[in-house]
Amino acid sequence: MSNVSFIGNLVNRFHSWREQLREADLLRSMSDRELSDLGLTRGDVERVISGTYLDKRAANDARRLAA
């Protein structure tokens, strides 16, 4: 890997990390009503941020389609 592509990759990863922080801050700052409009609860926020959130509606839809 050349130095240019290494630095470019590093810059891209930094920008992605900063965007994730902004999105996490936005979710944490939302009211319960705003989260509800998105189909989330306050307890879902950290799972969404960590990537471990399972959208129960999507899982139910997938089960119905598979049946």
C-alpha positions as CSV (number, residue, x, y, z in Angstrom):
1,M,0.0,0.0,0.0
2,S,1.4,3.3,-0.9
3,N,1.7,6.2,1.6
4,V,-0.9,8.2,-0.3
5,S,-3.5,5.4,-0.1
6,F,-2.6,4.7,3.5
7,I,-3.1,8.4,4.4
8,G,-6.3,8.5,2.4
9,N,-7.6,5.5,4.1
10,L,-6.7,6.9,7.5
11,V,-8.5,10.2,6.7
12,N,-11.6,8.3,5.5
13,R,-11.7,6.3,8.7
14,F,-11.3,9.4,10.8
15,H,-14.2,11.1,9.0
16,S,-16.4,8.0,9.4
17,W,-15.6,7.9,13.1
18,R,-16.5,11.6,13.5
19,E,-19.8,11.0,11.6
20,Q,-20.6,8.1,14.0
21,L,-19.9,10.3,17.0
22,R,-22.2,13.0,15.6
23,E,-25.0,10.5,14.9
24,A,-24.6,9.1,18.4
25,D,-24.8,12.5,19.9
26,L,-27.9,13.2,17.9
27,L,-29.7,10.1,19.0
28,R,-28.7,10.7,22.7
29,S,-30.1,14.3,22.4
30,M,-33.5,13.2,21.0
31,S,-36.6,13.3,23.2
32,D,-38.5,10.1,23.9
33,R,-41.2,11.3,21.5
34,E,-38.7,11.8,18.7
35,L,-37.1,8.4,19.3
36,S,-40.6,6.9,19.3
37,D,-41.3,8.5,15.9
38,L,-38.3,6.4,14.7
39,G,-39.6,3.3,16.3
40,L,-36.9,3.4,19.1
41,T,-36.9,3.7,22.8
42,R,-34.3,5.3,25.0
43,G,-33.1,1.8,25.8
44,D,-32.4,1.1,22.1
45,V,-30.1,4.1,21.6
46,E,-26.8,2.5,22.8
47,R,-27.6,-0.7,20.9
48,V,-28.2,1.3,17.7
49,I,-24.9,3.1,18.3
50,S,-22.9,-0.1,18.9
51,G,-24.5,-1.8,15.9
52,T,-26.2,-4.6,18.0
53,Y,-29.7,-3.3,17.6
54,L,-32.2,-5.7,16.1
55,D,-35.2,-4.1,14.5
56,K,-38.0,-6.3,15.7
57,R,-40.3,-5.1,13.0
58,A,-37.9,-6.1,10.3
59,A,-37.3,-9.5,11.9
60,N,-41.1,-10.1,12.1
61,D,-41.4,-9.0,8.4
62,A,-38.7,-11.5,7.4
63,R,-40.4,-14.3,9.3
64,R,-43.7,-13.6,7.6
65,L,-42.1,-13.5,4.2
66,A,-40.3,-16.8,4.8
67,A,-43.5,-18.6,5.9
